[in-house]
């Protein structure tokens, strides 16, 4: 049995094709633990063994659009803190000089640069000191951030520095995401 599930902010929609018939189940989402609604949908459609689940969600997209998520600190290579605000050239009104710049997902006070550098080949050119990492953790704590995203230049080529930062920031007791784990 193959079940397709879409978890939304209000409803979790579940669909399967069983014995040539389309079966649909709409369940209230369970935001505190989205897996509860997914499992309820699988069970409601008769799934037990040999179930293949295809899952999608708009929760993350909606959170970004509505800006209702956590206060996230952005940690990157020193002097590259504004890359998150600069963005890419894929804009709807690229040549419109009067188009307002979109509001950045991370405000300036939540962007932190760390003195480090890794080459595109993965050679560590500069490592942050232990004191640098202590100062970073103190600054993130003082900012009121509720989560941290670490995205260092070329961390995919050598994640050693990101791993050190991740360890230092996990001591804050808030979620930490590192780019080398998300897209190695």
C-alpha positions as CSV (number, residue, x, y, z in Angstrom):
1,X,0.0,0.0,0.0
2,X,1.3,3.5,-0.9
3,X,-0.1,6.4,1.1
4,X,0.5,10.1,0.3
5,X,0.3,12.5,3.2
6,X,0.3,16.3,3.3
7,X,0.7,17.9,6.7
8,X,-0.7,21.4,6.9
9,X,-1.1,23.8,9.7
10,X,-4.8,22.8,10.3
11,X,-5.3,19.5,8.5
12,X,-3.3,16.5,7.6
13,X,-4.6,15.0,4.3
14,X,-4.0,11.3,3.6
15,X,-4.7,9.6,0.3
16,X,-4.2,6.1,-1.0
17,X,-5.2,3.8,-3.9
18,X,-6.5,0.5,-2.5
19,X,-7.9,-2.2,-4.7
20,X,-8.4,0.4,-7.5
21,X,-10.3,2.8,-5.3
22,X,-9.2,6.2,-4.1
23,X,-9.5,6.5,-0.3
24,X,-9.1,9.9,1.4
25,X,-8.8,10.8,5.1
26,X,-8.7,14.3,6.5
27,X,-7.4,14.6,10.0
28,X,-6.7,17.5,12.3
29,X,-3.0,18.2,12.4
30,X,-1.0,17.7,15.6
31,X,1.5,20.7,15.6
32,X,3.1,19.6,18.9
33,X,4.0,16.3,17.3
34,X,3.1,16.1,13.6
35,X,3.9,12.3,13.6
36,X,0.7,11.6,15.6
37,X,-1.6,12.8,12.7
38,X,0.6,11.0,10.1
39,X,0.3,7.7,12.1
40,X,-3.4,8.2,12.6
41,X,-3.9,8.8,8.9
42,X,-1.9,5.6,8.0
43,X,-4.0,3.6,10.5
44,X,-7.3,5.1,9.3
45,X,-6.5,4.1,5.7
46,X,-5.8,0.5,6.8
47,X,-2.0,0.6,6.6
48,X,-0.1,-1.8,8.8
49,X,2.7,-3.7,7.1
50,X,4.3,-3.1,3.8
51,X,3.2,0.5,3.7
52,X,5.1,3.1,1.7
53,X,4.5,6.6,2.9
54,X,5.1,9.7,0.8
55,X,5.0,12.8,3.0
56,X,5.0,16.5,2.2
57,X,4.3,19.5,4.3
58,X,3.6,23.2,4.0
59,X,4.3,23.9,7.7
60,X,7.8,25.2,7.1
61,X,6.8,27.3,4.1
62,X,3.9,28.8,6.0
63,X,6.1,29.5,9.0
64,X,8.5,31.5,6.8
65,X,5.8,33.3,5.0
66,X,3.9,34.3,8.1
67,X,7.2,34.8,10.1
68,X,5.8,33.0,13.0
69,X,8.9,30.8,13.7
70,X,11.6,30.9,16.3
71,X,14.1,33.7,16.6
72,X,17.0,32.1,14.7
73,X,20.6,33.2,15.0
74,X,22.7,33.0,11.8
75,X,26.3,32.1,12.3
76,X,28.7,32.3,9.4
77,X,32.3,33.1,8.4
78,X,33.3,36.6,9.6
79,X,32.6,39.3,7.0
80,X,29.9,37.2,5.3
81,X,27.1,37.9,7.8
82,X,25.0,39.8,5.2
83,X,25.0,37.0,2.6
84,X,21.6,35.9,4.0
85,X,20.2,39.4,3.3
86,X,21.8,39.9,-0.1
87,X,20.2,36.7,-1.4
88,X,20.3,35.6,-5.1
89,X,19.5,37.2,-8.4
90,X,16.2,35.2,-8.7
91,X,13.9,38.1,-7.9
92,X,10.5,38.9,-9.5
93,X,11.5,42.5,-10.2
94,X,15.2,42.2,-10.8
95,X,15.6,45.4,-12.8
96,X,13.1,47.5,-10.9
97,X,15.2,50.1,-9.0
98,X,12.2,51.1,-6.9
99,X,11.2,47.7,-5.7
100,X,11.5,47.5,-2.0
101,X,14.0,45.0,-0.7
102,X,12.3,42.0,1.0
103,X,12.6,41.8,4.7
104,X,15.4,39.5,5.7
105,X,14.5,36.3,7.6
106,X,17.3,37.1,10.1
107,X,17.6,40.6,11.5
108,X,21.1,42.2,11.8
109,X,21.3,41.7,15.6
110,X,20.9,37.9,15.1
111,X,23.7,37.6,12.5
112,X,27.1,36.5,13.9
113,X,30.5,36.2,12.1
114,X,33.2,34.0,13.4
115,X,36.9,34.4,12.4
116,X,37.5,31.3,10.5
117,X,38.2,30.3,6.9
118,X,38.2,27.0,4.9
119,X,39.3,26.9,1.3
120,X,37.1,25.5,-1.4
121,X,39.3,22.4,-1.3
122,X,38.6,21.9,2.4
123,X,41.9,23.1,3.8
124,X,41.5,25.0,7.1
125,X,43.1,28.3,6.6
126,X,42.0,29.8,9.9
127,X,40.4,28.2,12.9
128,X,38.5,30.1,15.6
129,X,40.0,29.9,19.0
130,X,38.3,28.5,22.0
131,X,37.8,32.0,23.3
132,X,36.2,33.0,19.9
133,X,33.7,30.1,20.5
134,X,33.0,31.2,24.1
135,X,32.3,34.8,22.9
136,X,30.1,33.5,20.1
137,X,28.0,31.4,22.6
138,X,27.7,34.4,25.0
139,X,26.6,36.7,22.1
140,X,24.0,34.2,20.9
141,X,22.7,33.7,24.4
142,X,22.4,37.5,24.9
143,X,20.6,38.0,21.6
144,X,17.6,36.0,22.8
145,X,17.9,33.5,19.9
146,X,15.7,30.4,20.2
147,X,17.6,28.4,17.7
148,X,20.9,28.6,15.7
149,X,21.7,28.0,12.0
150,X,25.4,27.6,11.3
151,X,26.5,28.1,7.7
152,X,30.2,28.5,7.2
153,X,31.9,28.9,3.8
154,X,33.0,25.6,2.3
155,X,31.9,23.6,5.4
156,X,30.8,20.8,3.1
157,X,34.4,20.4,2.0
158,X,35.6,20.2,5.7
159,X,33.1,20.3,8.5
160,X,35.6,20.3,11.4
161,X,35.0,24.0,12.3
162,X,31.2,23.7,12.0
163,X,31.4,20.7,14.3
164,X,33.3,22.7,16.9
165,X,30.8,25.6,16.7
166,X,27.9,23.2,16.9
167,X,29.3,21.6,20.1
168,X,29.9,25.0,21.7
169,X,26.4,26.3,20.8
170,X,24.6,23.1,21.9
171,X,25.6,24.0,25.5
172,X,23.0,26.8,25.2
173,X,20.2,24.3,25.3
174,X,18.6,25.5,22.0
175,X,18.3,23.7,18.7
176,X,21.4,24.0,16.5
177,X,21.5,23.2,12.7
178,X,24.7,23.0,10.8
179,X,25.0,23.3,7.0
180,X,27.3,20.3,6.6
181,X,24.7,18.0,8.1
182,X,21.8,19.4,6.0
183,X,23.5,19.6,2.7
184,X,26.9,17.8,2.9
